[in-house]
Amino acid sequence: MTPLPLLYVCARPQRDAAVAEWASFRDGLGVRGDDLVHHDLVRQPLPADLERYAAVVVGGSPFNVTATDKTDEQLRLERDLERLAAAGIEGRTNVMFTCFGIGVVTRLLGGVVTLEHPEDTGPAEIALTEAGRDDELFGILDPRFQAYTAHKEGTAAVPPGATLLAWNDACPVQAYRAGTALWATQFHPEPTADAFVARMRVYREAGYFDADAFDEVSAQVRTATVEQPTLLLRSFAARAVAA
């Protein structure tokens, strides 16, 4: 039997950043290009036939859940992501939400998304909780590891029904699991240093970091040792194939 492909759901309006993020997830998951289908959720609604895919990964976005001036496009996208989250929580599909997506899931679960826990652009040290060390995906990671972050909002506290898997001082909710088949991370598990710097160029004027400090921030990104998040993606892909 031919293995089912995985699905990458894109929430980025910027096409160059979207294509690069798809490539980063492809490489991080360890699959061939044809085995990771690219779906542009900004411009197309969520596919109705999720059972065609072994698992779904949701990329980041410049959108913010806390925004008060949302376009119709963003509102529809968030509703579609909530439908996808419900499918993961109920065990109808394996799904991993990253960055912006964790805010959508937090709100769906009745939690609070706040502007009080932003993180600078670059590498951050993240620690596993006891539950994280026992988790079937996160349990393969070192108890403390580095990952790339860049966000303006965060989850205030682990939402109802979720299990906290990772945290740090700057952002108390770095990852959690909800239901039987949904994982959500605040950090970005997919980019290499080069890919992250390329993404920084796209969002240089978006307020994630001082645009004039681009070279300095890039140097911090390139000199960090960020290897563990790729293991997380490989573990997620392996679970999906085995299911």
VEXMI-849799 format. One line per field, with one value per residue (C-alpha): residue in three letters; x, y, z. Coordinates in nm, 4 decimals, decimal comma, always signed. Example, Ala and Ser with C-alpha at 12.3 -4.5 7.8 and 13.67 -1.06 7.14 Angstrom:
2
residuo	c(ALA;SER) $
px	c(+1,2300;+1,3670) $
py	c(-0,4500;-0,1060) $
pz	c(+0,7800;+0,7140) $
This chain:
243
residuo	c(MET;THR;PRO;LEU;PRO;LEU;LEU;TYR;VAL;CYS;ALA;ARG;PRO;GLN;ARG;ASP;ALA;ALA;VAL;ALA;GLU;TRP;ALA;SER;PHE;ARG;ASP;GLY;LEU;GLY;VAL;ARG;GLY;ASP;ASP;LEU;VAL;HIS;HIS;ASP;LEU;VAL;ARG;GLN;PRO;LEU;PRO;ALA;ASP;LEU;GLU;ARG;TYR;ALA;ALA;VAL;VAL;VAL;GLY;GLY;SER;PRO;PHE;ASN;VAL;THR;ALA;THR;ASP;LYS;THR;ASP;GLU;GLN;LEU;ARG;LEU;GLU;ARG;ASP;LEU;GLU;ARG;LEU;ALA;ALA;ALA;GLY;ILE;GLU;GLY;ARG;THR;ASN;VAL;MET;PHE;THR;CYS;PHE;GLY;ILE;GLY;VAL;VAL;THR;ARG;LEU;LEU;GLY;GLY;VAL;VAL;THR;LEU;GLU;HIS;PRO;GLU;ASP;THR;GLY;PRO;ALA;GLU;ILE;ALA;LEU;THR;GLU;ALA;GLY;ARG;ASP;ASP;GLU;LEU;PHE;GLY;ILE;LEU;ASP;PRO;ARG;PHE;GLN;ALA;TYR;THR;ALA;HIS;LYS;GLU;GLY;THR;ALA;ALA;VAL;PRO;PRO;GLY;ALA;THR;LEU;LEU;ALA;TRP;ASN;ASP;ALA;CYS;PRO;VAL;GLN;ALA;TYR;ARG;ALA;GLY;THR;ALA;LEU;TRP;ALA;THR;GLN;PHE;HIS;PRO;GLU;PRO;THR;ALA;ASP;ALA;PHE;VAL;ALA;ARG;MET;ARG;VAL;TYR;ARG;GLU;ALA;GLY;TYR;PHE;ASP;ALA;ASP;ALA;PHE;ASP;GLU;VAL;SER;ALA;GLN;VAL;ARG;THR;ALA;THR;VAL;GLU;GLN;PRO;THR;LEU;LEU;LEU;ARG;SER;PHE;ALA;ALA;ARG;ALA;VAL;ALA;ALA) $
px	c(+0,0000;+0,1318;+0,1789;-0,0521;+0,1113;+0,1410;-0,0244;+0,1407;-0,1148;+0,0169;-0,1101;+0,1387;+0,0179;+0,3771;+0,4270;+0,8089;+0,8003;+0,5296;+0,7244;+1,0388;+0,8476;+0,7040;+1,0586;+1,1763;+0,8979;+0,9696;+1,3334;+1,2586;+1,0031;+1,2447;+1,0042;+1,0213;+0,8525;+0,5607;+0,4986;+0,4244;+0,1301;+0,1297;-0,2094;-0,2454;-0,5051;-0,4818;-0,6340;-0,8205;-1,0461;-0,9367;-0,9689;-1,2724;-1,0985;-0,8389;-0,8474;-0,6375;-0,3387;-0,1408;-0,0824;-0,0984;+0,1572;+0,0516;+0,3123;+0,3490;+0,2023;+0,2356;-0,1296;-0,2037;-0,4936;-0,5132;-0,5495;-0,8576;-0,8613;-0,8841;-0,9730;-1,2411;-0,9551;-0,7961;-1,1283;-1,2069;-0,8549;-0,8872;-1,2227;-1,0646;-0,7752;-1,0227;-1,1912;-0,8527;-0,7705;-1,0982;-1,0116;-0,6770;-0,8221;-1,0826;-0,8178;-0,9471;-0,6078;-0,2553;-0,1775;+0,1017;+0,0334;+0,3283;+0,3723;+0,0552;-0,1420;-0,0903;-0,2882;-0,5811;-0,5840;-0,5494;-0,8524;-1,0525;-0,9762;-1,0891;-0,7422;-0,6035;-0,3744;-0,1893;+0,0653;+0,2510;+0,4775;+0,6536;+0,9981;+1,2794;+1,3765;+1,6480;+1,7425;+1,5759;+1,6418;+1,3381;+1,2840;+1,0657;+0,8182;+0,7904;+0,4978;+0,7113;+0,9839;+0,7201;+0,5458;+0,5733;+0,7014;+0,8810;+1,0328;+1,3153;+1,4404;+1,7013;+1,5478;+1,6752;+1,7212;+1,7367;+1,4785;+1,4052;+1,1340;+0,9836;+0,6397;+0,4439;+0,1841;+0,1742;-0,0430;-0,0854;-0,1257;-0,1790;-0,5431;-0,8129;-0,7784;-0,4189;-0,0957;+0,2039;+0,5106;+0,7652;+0,8237;+1,0765;+1,0878;+0,9971;+0,7007;+0,5507;+0,3718;+0,6126;+0,4331;+0,1387;-0,0630;-0,4428;-0,6637;-0,5215;-0,3428;-0,2764;+0,0506;+0,1118;+0,4408;+0,5087;+0,8603;+0,9389;+1,0496;+1,1250;+1,3832;+1,7573;+1,9667;+1,9836;+1,6089;+1,5366;+1,7597;+1,5893;+1,2519;+1,3887;+1,4540;+1,0877;+0,9675;+1,2474;+1,0068;+0,7307;+0,8352;+0,9729;+1,3206;+1,5043;+1,5500;+1,8789;+2,0100;+1,9524;+2,3188;+2,3589;+2,0447;+2,1422;+2,4807;+2,3096;+2,0893;+2,3796;+2,5999;+2,3319;+2,3121;+1,9548;+1,9224;+1,6603;+1,3448;+1,4186;+1,4066;+1,0584;+0,9412;+1,0963;+0,9181;+0,5884;+0,6316;+0,7182;+0,4089;+0,1896;+0,3283;+0,2886;-0,0708) $
py	c(+0,0000;+0,3449;+0,5671;+0,8653;+1,2051;+1,4728;+1,8125;+2,1510;+2,4229;+2,7696;+3,0748;+3,3243;+3,5798;+3,6297;+3,3676;+3,3597;+3,2992;+3,0363;+2,8346;+2,8524;+2,7395;+2,4434;+2,3457;+2,3757;+2,1494;+1,9022;+1,8803;+1,8773;+1,5996;+1,4031;+1,3488;+1,3998;+1,6989;+1,4987;+1,3549;+1,6972;+1,8633;+2,2452;+2,4019;+2,7821;+2,8470;+3,2223;+3,1865;+2,8542;+2,7028;+2,4017;+2,0756;+1,8730;+1,5393;+1,5432;+1,1643;+1,1704;+1,2794;+1,0947;+1,4150;+1,7932;+2,0599;+2,4237;+2,6914;+3,0337;+3,3658;+3,7417;+3,7356;+3,7751;+3,6185;+3,9273;+4,1695;+4,3931;+4,4871;+4,1453;+4,1160;+3,8782;+3,6701;+3,6260;+3,5538;+3,2778;+3,1366;+3,1227;+2,9424;+2,6847;+2,6344;+2,5828;+2,3089;+2,1475;+2,1728;+2,0057;+1,7169;+1,6719;+1,6951;+1,4350;+1,2068;+1,2288;+1,3447;+1,3979;+1,7700;+1,9984;+2,3724;+2,6129;+2,9779;+3,1721;+2,8474;+2,7811;+3,0970;+2,9746;+2,6428;+2,8144;+3,0319;+2,7315;+2,5500;+2,8479;+2,9777;+3,3303;+3,4690;+3,7785;+4,0355;+3,9949;+3,7096;+3,8128;+3,6757;+3,8303;+3,6985;+3,4365;+3,1317;+3,0709;+2,8077;+2,5916;+2,3369;+2,0280;+1,9653;+1,6224;+1,5532;+1,6651;+1,4191;+1,1432;+1,2569;+1,0257;+1,3100;+1,5459;+1,2673;+1,2193;+1,5759;+1,6902;+1,8270;+2,1697;+2,2658;+2,5664;+2,6626;+2,9691;+3,2099;+3,5346;+3,6322;+3,9248;+3,7302;+3,4125;+3,1832;+3,3139;+2,9697;+2,6178;+2,6115;+2,3829;+2,0236;+2,0620;+1,9239;+2,1566;+2,0022;+2,2849;+2,6330;+2,9088;+3,2246;+3,4594;+3,2558;+3,0126;+2,8036;+2,6875;+2,3651;+2,1519;+1,8522;+1,8530;+1,5520;+1,2420;+1,3752;+1,7494;+1,9165;+2,2916;+2,4815;+2,8507;+2,8064;+2,7267;+2,3620;+2,3634;+2,6237;+2,5900;+2,8973;+2,9928;+2,9494;+3,1556;+3,4400;+3,4304;+3,4604;+3,7536;+3,9358;+3,8987;+4,0349;+4,2833;+4,5775;+4,3862;+4,4799;+4,1455;+4,2960;+4,6220;+4,6373;+4,8235;+4,5324;+4,2746;+4,1752;+4,1419;+3,9299;+3,7172;+3,6466;+3,5286;+3,2983;+3,1507;+3,0865;+2,9087;+2,5304;+2,4506;+2,0804;+1,9306;+2,0675;+1,8658;+1,5501;+1,6558;+1,6790;+1,3438;+1,1887;+1,3431;+1,2102;+0,8623;+0,8548;+0,9571;+0,6906;+0,4226;+0,5157) $
pz	c(+0,0000;-0,0961;+0,2127;+0,2361;+0,1769;+0,4434;+0,4115;+0,4720;+0,5447;+0,4655;+0,6562;+0,5061;+0,2488;+0,1253;-0,1461;-0,1297;+0,2455;+0,1990;-0,0581;+0,1550;+0,4642;+0,2726;+0,1722;+0,5326;+0,6558;+0,3753;+0,4743;+0,8466;+0,8131;+0,5958;+0,3059;-0,0685;-0,2259;-0,3637;-0,0183;+0,1339;-0,0387;-0,0270;+0,0497;+0,0510;+0,3198;+0,2654;-0,0785;-0,0602;+0,2071;+0,4093;+0,2132;+0,3137;+0,2551;+0,5344;+0,5446;+0,2259;+0,4347;+0,6976;+0,8947;+0,8700;+0,9635;+0,9955;+0,9333;+1,0893;+0,9825;+1,0279;+1,1399;+1,5112;+1,6978;+1,9213;+1,6291;+1,6398;+1,2713;+1,1072;+0,7412;+0,6185;+0,4799;+0,8222;+0,9930;+0,7428;+0,7756;+1,1552;+1,1301;+0,8995;+1,1402;+1,4234;+1,2170;+1,1617;+1,5317;+1,6220;+1,3884;+1,5647;+1,9140;+1,8234;+1,6708;+1,3145;+1,1866;+1,3185;+1,3218;+1,4404;+1,4713;+1,4914;+1,5934;+1,4960;+1,4949;+1,8654;+1,9369;+1,7289;+1,9146;+2,2531;+2,1859;+2,0632;+2,3888;+2,5969;+2,6812;+2,6659;+2,3964;+2,5113;+2,3972;+2,7272;+2,6129;+2,2904;+2,2027;+2,0062;+1,6668;+1,7006;+1,9064;+2,2427;+2,5074;+2,5792;+2,8561;+2,8577;+3,1365;+3,2954;+3,0641;+2,7713;+2,8642;+2,8635;+2,5428;+2,2424;+2,0216;+2,2572;+2,4646;+2,2145;+2,2682;+2,5172;+2,8398;+2,7307;+2,3681;+2,1383;+1,8778;+1,6681;+1,7826;+1,6531;+1,7747;+1,9160;+2,1151;+2,3203;+2,5289;+2,8844;+3,0471;+2,9234;+2,8036;+2,9452;+2,8280;+2,7097;+2,8566;+2,8801;+2,7158;+2,6967;+2,8359;+2,9027;+3,1113;+2,8276;+2,7053;+2,9593;+2,6962;+2,4262;+2,3392;+2,4434;+2,3404;+2,3164;+2,2644;+2,1038;+1,7955;+1,8148;+1,9099;+1,9089;+1,9352;+1,9826;+1,8437;+1,4815;+1,4515;+1,0787;+0,9645;+0,9353;+1,0146;+0,6457;+0,6022;+0,9118;+0,7926;+0,4528;+0,6304;+0,8299;+0,5025;+0,4034;+0,7397;+0,8004;+0,8291;+1,0110;+1,3629;+1,4813;+1,5252;+1,4638;+1,0880;+1,1328;+1,3435;+1,0692;+1,0407;+1,4172;+1,4571;+1,1564;+1,3150;+1,6350;+1,4302;+1,2364;+1,5389;+1,7447;+1,7686;+1,6679;+1,5893;+1,8209;+1,6537;+1,3397;+1,5534;+1,6628;+1,3027;+1,2131;+1,5107;+1,3992;+1,0446;+1,1715;+1,3931;+1,1013;+0,8704;+1,1376;+1,2193) $
